[in-house]
Amino acid sequence: MIGGFIEYIFVISQKLRSYPFCHSLPKRSLCYNGRYFGLCARCTTMYFGGLLAILSFPVWSGGISINYILFIGLLLITPAGIDGTTQMFGSRESNNKLRVTTGFFLGLGIPILCWGGLRVITG
């Protein structure tokens, strides 16, 4: 069951290999059965987290104050921002465990933040 799910994710990531915002470097990608995913570890888990946030929308969208939604969204995207920025400017080298974690939180945070922003705009 888990192997089939991972294989499915692997196939999808290969189709997204040409995604313009992902470097797809093998050393920064997840590996399954000796094959590297088409996206880096951060992007792979970002998509997974985003899908999870969207699918769980009915659970977290109702009855929560807009300020709390925006705060949670910002809180979830902050670790990826810090990790990516400090790595980009050469302060340090990240690792795949950190990329997986920050990517997943980023994936959760973006739809939540977008939904909160839409609620602010539409009143």
DASUL-V33626 format. One record per residue. PHI is phi in radians with two decimals (999 if undefined). OMEGA is omega in whole degrees, 0 to 359 (* if undefined). D_CENTER is the distance of its C-alpha to the mean C-alpha in Angstrom with 2 decimals. Layout:
phi=PHI omega=OMEGA d_center=D_CENTER
phi=PHI omega=OMEGA d_center=D_CENTER
//
This chain:
phi=999 omega=180 d_center=22.94
phi=-1.11 omega=179 d_center=19.97
phi=-1.05 omega=178 d_center=21.06
phi=-1.14 omega=178 d_center=21.17
phi=-1.15 omega=179 d_center=17.65
phi=-1.12 omega=177 d_center=16.38
phi=-1.08 omega=178 d_center=18.78
phi=-1.09 omega=178 d_center=17.46
phi=-1.08 omega=179 d_center=13.84
phi=-1.05 omega=181 d_center=15.67
phi=-1.08 omega=179 d_center=17.72
phi=-1.08 omega=182 d_center=15.01
phi=-1.12 omega=177 d_center=13.25
phi=-1.17 omega=179 d_center=16.79
phi=-1.25 omega=180 d_center=17.26
phi=-1.60 omega=184 d_center=14.29
phi=-0.93 omega=182 d_center=15.72
phi=-1.50 omega=177 d_center=17.24
phi=-0.97 omega=191 d_center=14.12
phi=-1.20 omega=183 d_center=15.59
phi=-1.72 omega=180 d_center=12.81
phi=-2.05 omega=181 d_center=11.97
phi=-1.33 omega=178 d_center=14.84
phi=0.97 omega=179 d_center=14.55
phi=-1.21 omega=180 d_center=16.78
phi=-0.97 omega=182 d_center=17.91
phi=-1.20 omega=178 d_center=18.22
phi=-1.93 omega=181 d_center=14.53
phi=-1.95 omega=175 d_center=13.54
phi=-1.35 omega=183 d_center=13.79
phi=-2.15 omega=179 d_center=17.29
phi=-2.37 omega=181 d_center=18.83
phi=0.89 omega=178 d_center=22.63
phi=1.38 omega=179 d_center=23.08
phi=-1.99 omega=180 d_center=20.86
phi=-1.59 omega=177 d_center=17.78
phi=-1.15 omega=181 d_center=14.76
phi=-1.26 omega=178 d_center=14.76
phi=-1.97 omega=177 d_center=11.40
phi=-1.19 omega=183 d_center=10.68
phi=-1.05 omega=182 d_center=9.11
phi=-1.15 omega=182 d_center=6.19
phi=-1.17 omega=179 d_center=5.72
phi=-1.03 omega=182 d_center=6.80
phi=-1.34 omega=175 d_center=4.74
phi=-1.12 omega=178 d_center=1.49
phi=-1.11 omega=179 d_center=5.01
phi=-1.11 omega=179 d_center=6.38
phi=-1.11 omega=178 d_center=5.14
phi=-1.12 omega=177 d_center=6.05
phi=-1.09 omega=178 d_center=9.02
phi=-1.09 omega=179 d_center=9.96
phi=-1.10 omega=181 d_center=10.13
phi=-1.18 omega=180 d_center=12.15
phi=-1.17 omega=180 d_center=14.29
phi=-1.63 omega=181 d_center=15.06
phi=-0.85 omega=180 d_center=15.98
phi=-1.04 omega=182 d_center=19.66
phi=-1.33 omega=187 d_center=19.32
phi=-1.69 omega=187 d_center=17.76
phi=-1.54 omega=187 d_center=19.13
phi=-1.68 omega=171 d_center=22.79
phi=1.25 omega=180 d_center=25.04
phi=-1.84 omega=183 d_center=22.68
phi=-1.12 omega=182 d_center=23.79
phi=-1.08 omega=179 d_center=22.03
phi=-1.10 omega=179 d_center=22.16
phi=-1.18 omega=178 d_center=20.40
phi=-1.06 omega=180 d_center=17.58
phi=-1.11 omega=178 d_center=17.17
phi=-1.08 omega=180 d_center=17.49
phi=-1.10 omega=178 d_center=14.82
phi=-1.03 omega=178 d_center=12.34
phi=-1.13 omega=179 d_center=13.46
phi=-1.08 omega=182 d_center=13.50
phi=-1.24 omega=181 d_center=9.88
phi=-1.51 omega=184 d_center=8.83
phi=-1.05 omega=181 d_center=11.85
phi=-1.01 omega=179 d_center=11.08
phi=-1.17 omega=178 d_center=8.64
phi=-1.09 omega=179 d_center=11.46
phi=-1.17 omega=181 d_center=14.06
phi=-1.09 omega=182 d_center=12.85
phi=-1.14 omega=181 d_center=12.32
phi=-1.19 omega=180 d_center=15.51
phi=-1.15 omega=177 d_center=17.67
phi=-1.27 omega=182 d_center=16.86
phi=-1.10 omega=181 d_center=17.54
phi=-1.55 omega=173 d_center=20.83
phi=1.36 omega=179 d_center=21.90
phi=-1.18 omega=182 d_center=22.17
phi=-2.93 omega=177 d_center=20.73
phi=-1.92 omega=178 d_center=18.90
phi=-1.36 omega=175 d_center=15.64
phi=-2.27 omega=186 d_center=15.37
phi=-1.14 omega=177 d_center=13.11
phi=-1.09 omega=179 d_center=13.11
phi=-1.21 omega=178 d_center=11.87
phi=-1.09 omega=178 d_center=9.21
phi=-1.09 omega=182 d_center=8.01
phi=-1.14 omega=182 d_center=8.39
phi=-1.18 omega=177 d_center=7.06
phi=-1.12 omega=179 d_center=3.68
phi=-1.11 omega=178 d_center=4.05
phi=-1.10 omega=177 d_center=5.90
phi=-1.08 omega=178 d_center=4.36
phi=-1.09 omega=176 d_center=3.04
phi=-1.23 omega=188 d_center=6.47
phi=-1.26 omega=184 d_center=8.09
phi=-1.07 omega=179 d_center=8.18
phi=-1.11 omega=179 d_center=10.18
phi=-1.13 omega=179 d_center=12.11
phi=-1.14 omega=177 d_center=13.04
phi=-1.10 omega=179 d_center=14.02
phi=-1.12 omega=177 d_center=16.03
phi=-1.09 omega=178 d_center=17.67
phi=-1.10 omega=177 d_center=18.54
phi=-1.11 omega=178 d_center=20.08
phi=-1.16 omega=178 d_center=22.07
phi=-1.17 omega=183 d_center=23.40
phi=-1.15 omega=184 d_center=24.39
phi=-1.49 omega=177 d_center=26.01
phi=1.30 omega=* d_center=27.61
//
